């Protein structure tokens, strides 16, 4: 699992960083969520606005885990789960091109 972060500093400059590469032995949502929680703790991240993942059902569980274990989500966690649309879009284009 690769964890990236995007944040704005005090001068309103956008920063993007890869903060972790981790092997995920348990591909269930709770295992992924625990791994993500560990990365956040390691980096001292206590405010999360959103988590962007693909449409795998395990990711729904991981975001649910983070939602239930987080106390300080931005906007009360209403926009915590953001789905990445690149993969479904790529599938649809492939179907159109090669059908």
N, C-alpha and C positions, 0 to 999 in steps of 0.2 A: 504494500500500500504506500502510495506517495501522498504526503500531506503538504499542501502549499498554503500560504497565507497571503492575503492582500490587506494592506492597512495604510492609513493616512497618518503622517506624522504631524507634529505641532505646527509645522510650516505649510500644511496642506499639500504635501507631496505624496503621491501614491508610490508605495513600495510593494514588491512581490518577492516572496522568498519560498524556497523549498526548505521545510524545516524537519522533514523526516522521511526516510525510506524504511519500511518495516515489513517483515514477513508476518503474514496473518495465517496462523495455523488453523484457526476455526473460522470458516467462511460464513458463519451465521451472523445475524445482525448484532446480537449481543457481544460476540467476540470482536467484531469490527468496531463497535461502539466503545468497548473497553480499551482497545488499542488507541483509538482516537482520543479518548479521555486521558490516557497516560501521556500522549504527546502534548496535549494542552497543559497538563500539570507540569510536565518537564520544562515547558517554555514559559510558564507563568501566565498562560492565556486564560482569562476568566470571563471575558465578554466575547460572545460569538453572535454575529449577525445572521449568517447563513452558512449552510453546508451544501455544496454543489456535488451531486453524485449522478451516476447514470440510473437507469430504471430497474436495476436488479432488485429483487424483493429483499435480499439481505441488507441492502442499503436503507430500505424503509425501516427495518429493524434497528440499524445502527443509528439513524437519526432519531428514532423513537427513544433509544437508550440515552442519547445525548440530551434530548429534551427532558426526559424524566430525571436525569442526574444533574442538570445544569440549574443554577440558581440565578444567573445574572445575564440571561440572553437579551440582546438588544431587541427592542420592540416586543418584549415579552415572548419572544420565540415564534411570533405569528408567521414570520417569513424564514424560519430556520431551514426548511427543506426546499432546496431549489434543484430542480431536475435539469440535467444537461441535455440539450436537444440535439447535439451534434450526432450522436450515434443513431437515434431514430431517423433523423434527416438523411444520414448516409445510407441507411437501409432502404428508405423509400426511393432515393435516387438510383441506387443499384437495381432495384426492382424495375424502375422505369427504363433504365438504359439496357438492361440485359434480359428483359422479359420477351 
